[in-house]
Amino acid sequence: MEIAGYIASVFIGITLGLIGGGGSILTVPVLVYLFAVDAVAATTYSLFIVGTTSVVGSVSYFNKGLVDIKTAVFFGIPSILSVFLTRMLILPAIPQQILSTPAFTITKDVLLLLLFAILMVFASYSMIRKKFYADTAHSGNENETVKIIFWGLFIGMITGLIGAGGGFLIIPALVNLLRLPMKTAIGTSLLIISVNSLTGFLFSLSYIPIRWGLVLSIAAIAIAGILAGSYLATKIDGKKLKPTFGWFVLAMGIYIILRETLLK
């Protein structure tokens, strides 16, 4: 199972490099089901793995002039605030046992996995559908600013709660609200993901023990994957691959829901 986990780690990076998101959708299931890490720790490990991998990917895009620093800061500040509040206040406040009946018990780990699976289903929809992205200039009106702040807070909460970078939500916001070109949106998304994820990881060190050997080895393999993915992104249109990856994510989300409920 661990060998399969290390192989899957390559695809975490490739996915991030090609489409600017989706890597964290793979990371938590890989940690939980292939490396037998409990869900709470897996969300923390995911923050480090996705964060460090995204740093490398964002550098590659930055060197090509495909990162909008101003937008990353503008989007990232509310995200970091939300990550902090979620990791320090909300996540520790969730009880270990949520609900217990004769049929099944919902623990904190099960709750996080179910939330993650629901996120995967929504993420798959955004990947499968053919979305039209407008090319008109960004108007910079107040309504769009409020929407960006809201998205930043929402994505920060997702990142903090279940260890997902939220690239599949960040990229549509950058393209549709701020009218960034797709490749610039991917590079900027990677920078936002890296900052959100690594700050969330740092906020978790006080109460989550880290298996550094496992985390660093997966991160190293994922980094090799994102370098390959960033190179492939110059040869392949990531948008063409998103629907296929979306169907895979949908199947994974349904599997997790069934495994944590009916198949328990």
C-alpha positions as a Python dict, from the first residue, in 0.01 Angstrom:
ca = {
    (1, 'M'): (0, 0, 0),
    (2, 'E'): (286, 238, 78),
    (3, 'I'): (436, 180, -268),
    (4, 'A'): (99, 273, -420),
    (5, 'G'): (98, 579, -194),
    (6, 'Y'): (436, 697, -317),
    (7, 'I'): (328, 645, -678),
    (8, 'A'): (12, 847, -610),
    (9, 'S'): (230, 1121, -460),
    (10, 'V'): (380, 1186, -803),
    (11, 'F'): (33, 1260, -939),
    (12, 'I'): (-32, 1507, -656),
    (13, 'G'): (247, 1722, -797),
    (14, 'I'): (166, 1662, -1163),
    (15, 'T'): (-194, 1769, -1104),
    (16, 'L'): (-89, 2089, -927),
    (17, 'G'): (157, 2172, -1204),
    (18, 'L'): (-86, 2107, -1488),
    (19, 'I'): (-409, 2260, -1363),
    (20, 'G'): (-303, 2470, -1061),
    (21, 'G'): (-520, 2279, -816),
    (22, 'G'): (-657, 1938, -732),
    (23, 'G'): (-339, 1808, -568),
    (24, 'S'): (-481, 1833, -219),
    (25, 'I'): (-788, 1641, -336),
    (26, 'L'): (-554, 1344, -371),
    (27, 'T'): (-329, 1408, -70),
    (28, 'V'): (-566, 1341, 221),
    (29, 'P'): (-711, 1014, 76),
    (30, 'V'): (-357, 895, -4),
    (31, 'L'): (-244, 962, 353),
    (32, 'V'): (-552, 807, 515),
    (33, 'Y'): (-607, 500, 297),
    (34, 'L'): (-257, 417, 171),
    (35, 'F'): (-40, 533, 463),
    (36, 'A'): (-291, 468, 746),
    (37, 'V'): (-267, 822, 889),
    (38, 'D'): (-565, 938, 1096),
    (39, 'A'): (-779, 1207, 933),
    (40, 'V'): (-686, 1498, 1164),
    (41, 'A'): (-313, 1435, 1119),
    (42, 'A'): (-365, 1378, 746),
    (43, 'T'): (-515, 1726, 704),
    (44, 'T'): (-205, 1870, 874),
    (45, 'Y'): (40, 1661, 671),
    (46, 'S'): (-151, 1761, 358),
    (47, 'L'): (-97, 2129, 438),
    (48, 'F'): (281, 2079, 443),
    (49, 'I'): (294, 1854, 136),
    (50, 'V'): (67, 2070, -78),
    (51, 'G'): (225, 2391, 55),
    (52, 'T'): (586, 2299, -21),
    (53, 'T'): (493, 2149, -357),
    (54, 'S'): (300, 2462, -452),
    (55, 'V'): (596, 2683, -354),
    (56, 'V'): (811, 2504, -610),
    (57, 'G'): (537, 2525, -871),
    (58, 'S'): (478, 2895, -809),
    (59, 'V'): (851, 2967, -852),
    (60, 'S'): (840, 2797, -1191),
    (61, 'Y'): (541, 3010, -1296),
    (62, 'F'): (695, 3325, -1142),
    (63, 'N'): (1008, 3281, -1353),
    (64, 'K'): (781, 3280, -1659),
    (65, 'G'): (607, 3601, -1545),
    (66, 'L'): (285, 3414, -1474),
    (67, 'V'): (225, 3515, -1109),
    (68, 'D'): (28, 3825, -1011),
    (69, 'I'): (181, 3918, -674),
    (70, 'K'): (-64, 4200, -602),
    (71, 'T'): (-363, 3972, -656),
    (72, 'A'): (-204, 3698, -443),
    (73, 'V'): (-161, 3940, -153),
    (74, 'F'): (-510, 4085, -196),
    (75, 'F'): (-666, 3738, -207),
    (76, 'G'): (-433, 3582, 48),
    (77, 'I'): (-474, 3813, 349),
    (78, 'P'): (-836, 3712, 428),
    (79, 'S'): (-744, 3350, 353),
    (80, 'I'): (-460, 3347, 606),
    (81, 'L'): (-684, 3504, 869),
    (82, 'S'): (-947, 3238, 806),
    (83, 'V'): (-687, 2957, 815),
    (84, 'F'): (-562, 3083, 1151),
    (85, 'L'): (-908, 3101, 1307),
    (86, 'T'): (-1002, 2757, 1172),
    (87, 'R'): (-685, 2573, 1281),
    (88, 'M'): (-657, 2740, 1620),
    (89, 'L'): (-1023, 2766, 1724),
    (90, 'I'): (-1266, 2562, 1513),
    (91, 'L'): (-1075, 2237, 1449),
    (92, 'P'): (-961, 2182, 1812),
    (93, 'A'): (-1317, 2255, 1933),
    (94, 'I'): (-1470, 1966, 1736),
    (95, 'P'): (-1532, 1676, 1981),
    (96, 'Q'): (-1377, 1335, 1915),
    (97, 'Q'): (-1721, 1174, 1902),
    (98, 'I'): (-1989, 1365, 1714),
    (99, 'L'): (-2278, 1116, 1705),
    (100, 'S'): (-2326, 757, 1820),
    (101, 'T'): (-2613, 523, 1732),
    (102, 'P'): (-2646, 143, 1734),
    (103, 'A'): (-2592, 147, 1358),
    (104, 'F'): (-2284, 369, 1332),
    (105, 'T'): (-2068, 625, 1507),
    (106, 'I'): (-1951, 953, 1360),
    (107, 'T'): (-1613, 1049, 1504),
    (108, 'K'): (-1406, 1358, 1436),
    (109, 'D'): (-1201, 1164, 1179),
    (110, 'V'): (-1513, 1037, 1001),
    (111, 'L'): (-1664, 1387, 997),
    (112, 'L'): (-1351, 1535, 837),
    (113, 'L'): (-1339, 1260, 575),
    (114, 'L'): (-1707, 1306, 492),
    (115, 'L'): (-1658, 1682, 460),
    (116, 'F'): (-1359, 1613, 239),
    (117, 'A'): (-1559, 1372, 24),
    (118, 'I'): (-1841, 1625, -17),
    (119, 'L'): (-1580, 1882, -122),
    (120, 'M'): (-1448, 1631, -376),
    (121, 'V'): (-1794, 1591, -528),
    (122, 'F'): (-1832, 1970, -564),
    (123, 'A'): (-1476, 1997, -696),
    (124, 'S'): (-1545, 1730, -957),
    (125, 'Y'): (-1844, 1927, -1084),
    (126, 'S'): (-1633, 2240, -1134),
    (127, 'M'): (-1375, 2032, -1322),
    (128, 'I'): (-1616, 1836, -1540),
    (129, 'R'): (-1837, 2121, -1656),
    (130, 'K'): (-1723, 2331, -1950),
    (131, 'K'): (-1699, 2679, -1805),
    (132, 'F'): (-1680, 2987, -2023),
    (133, 'Y'): (-1420, 3235, -1901),
    (134, 'A'): (-1462, 3593, -2013),
    (135, 'D'): (-1164, 3788, -2146),
    (136, 'T'): (-1291, 4135, -2065),
    (137, 'A'): (-1083, 4364, -1847),
    (138, 'H'): (-1128, 4365, -1474),
    (139, 'S'): (-1350, 4653, -1369),
    (140, 'G'): (-1228, 4662, -1009),
    (141, 'N'): (-1568, 4756, -873),
    (142, 'E'): (-1660, 4728, -507),
    (143, 'N'): (-1887, 4427, -562),
    (144, 'E'): (-1599, 4223, -706),
    (145, 'T'): (-1374, 4327, -415),
    (146, 'V'): (-1631, 4202, -164),
    (147, 'K'): (-1662, 3873, -356),
    (148, 'I'): (-1283, 3822, -356),
    (149, 'I'): (-1265, 3886, 20),
    (150, 'F'): (-1551, 3640, 73),
    (151, 'W'): (-1380, 3376, -143),
    (152, 'G'): (-1054, 3432, 45),
    (153, 'L'): (-1225, 3374, 381),
    (154, 'F'): (-1414, 3069, 251),
    (155, 'I'): (-1107, 2907, 95),
    (156, 'G'): (-905, 2974, 409),
    (157, 'M'): (-1168, 2791, 613),
    (158, 'I'): (-1156, 2494, 374),
    (159, 'T'): (-777, 2489, 388),
    (160, 'G'): (-772, 2508, 765),
    (161, 'L'): (-1045, 2251, 825),
    (162, 'I'): (-965, 1970, 582),
    (163, 'G'): (-617, 2050, 449),
    (164, 'A'): (-730, 2129, 94),
    (165, 'G'): (-561, 2412, -93),
    (166, 'G'): (-878, 2506, -280),
    (167, 'G'): (-718, 2565, -618),
    (168, 'F'): (-1031, 2446, -797),
    (169, 'L'): (-1214, 2737, -630),
    (170, 'I'): (-933, 2993, -647),
    (171, 'I'): (-874, 2969, -1023),
    (172, 'P'): (-1238, 3038, -1130),
    (173, 'A'): (-1244, 3335, -890),
    (174, 'L'): (-921, 3478, -1034),
    (175, 'V'): (-1034, 3428, -1392),
    (176, 'N'): (-1400, 3530, -1364),
    (177, 'L'): (-1376, 3807, -1102),
    (178, 'L'): (-1030, 3951, -1169),
    (179, 'R'): (-1008, 3850, -1538),
    (180, 'L'): (-659, 3702, -1508),
    (181, 'P'): (-539, 3494, -1804),
    (182, 'M'): (-567, 3122, -1731),
    (183, 'K'): (-194, 3048, -1699),
    (184, 'T'): (-145, 3354, -1475),
    (185, 'A'): (-440, 3237, -1265),
    (186, 'I'): (-275, 2896, -1225),
    (187, 'G'): (59, 3049, -1117),
    (188, 'T'): (-113, 3291, -879),
    (189, 'S'): (-329, 3011, -742),
    (190, 'L'): (-18, 2808, -659),
    (191, 'L'): (129, 3101, -466),
    (192, 'I'): (-195, 3150, -269),
    (193, 'I'): (-219, 2776, -199),
    (194, 'S'): (142, 2764, -77),
    (195, 'V'): (98, 3056, 164),
    (196, 'N'): (-237, 2930, 296),
    (197, 'S'): (-119, 2573, 339),
    (198, 'L'): (214, 2646, 504),
    (199, 'T'): (67, 2898, 746),
    (200, 'G'): (-205, 2645, 833),
    (201, 'F'): (65, 2384, 894),
    (202, 'L'): (259, 2618, 1123),
    (203, 'F'): (-57, 2694, 1320),
    (204, 'S'): (-100, 2316, 1378),
    (205, 'L'): (245, 2230, 1511),
    (206, 'S'): (149, 2295, 1871),
    (207, 'Y'): (-103, 2009, 1888),
    (208, 'I'): (-34, 1766, 1600),
    (209, 'P'): (271, 1533, 1615),
    (210, 'I'): (448, 1518, 1278),
    (211, 'R'): (597, 1204, 1121),
    (212, 'W'): (867, 1400, 942),
    (213, 'G'): (1015, 1104, 754),
    (214, 'L'): (681, 1027, 589),
    (215, 'V'): (586, 1389, 528),
    (216, 'L'): (921, 1489, 376),
    (217, 'S'): (942, 1181, 152),
    (218, 'I'): (592, 1239, 10),
    (219, 'A'): (664, 1610, -34),
    (220, 'A'): (988, 1535, -220),
    (221, 'I'): (809, 1299, -460),
    (222, 'A'): (524, 1547, -511),
    (223, 'I'): (778, 1823, -585),
    (224, 'A'): (930, 1605, -857),
    (225, 'G'): (576, 1564, -988),
    (226, 'I'): (499, 1936, -996),
    (227, 'L'): (822, 2006, -1186),
    (228, 'A'): (709, 1749, -1442),
    (229, 'G'): (358, 1897, -1441),
    (230, 'S'): (486, 2253, -1490),
    (231, 'Y'): (689, 2134, -1788),
    (232, 'L'): (393, 1943, -1931),
    (233, 'A'): (178, 2255, -1888),
    (234, 'T'): (387, 2420, -2163),
    (235, 'K'): (303, 2130, -2396),
    (236, 'I'): (-49, 2033, -2288),
    (237, 'D'): (-358, 2243, -2224),
    (238, 'G'): (-451, 2160, -1864),
    (239, 'K'): (-813, 2259, -1931),
    (240, 'K'): (-849, 1958, -2162),
    (241, 'L'): (-741, 1723, -1883),
    (242, 'K'): (-965, 1870, -1612),
    (243, 'P'): (-1285, 1682, -1708),
    (244, 'T'): (-1108, 1344, -1695),
    (245, 'F'): (-952, 1428, -1360),
    (246, 'G'): (-1293, 1554, -1245),
    (247, 'W'): (-1456, 1216, -1310),
    (248, 'F'): (-1178, 1048, -1112),
    (249, 'V'): (-1229, 1290, -822),
    (250, 'L'): (-1606, 1225, -831),
    (251, 'A'): (-1549, 848, -810),
    (252, 'M'): (-1306, 898, -519),
    (253, 'G'): (-1552, 1122, -334),
    (254, 'I'): (-1836, 869, -368),
    (255, 'Y'): (-1603, 588, -258),
    (256, 'I'): (-1503, 776, 59),
    (257, 'I'): (-1866, 852, 146),
    (258, 'L'): (-1963, 485, 103),
    (259, 'R'): (-1657, 358, 290),
    (260, 'E'): (-1711, 586, 589),
    (261, 'T'): (-2087, 516, 613),
    (262, 'L'): (-2242, 207, 454),
    (263, 'L'): (-1919, 2, 433),
    (264, 'K'): (-1802, 69, 790),
}
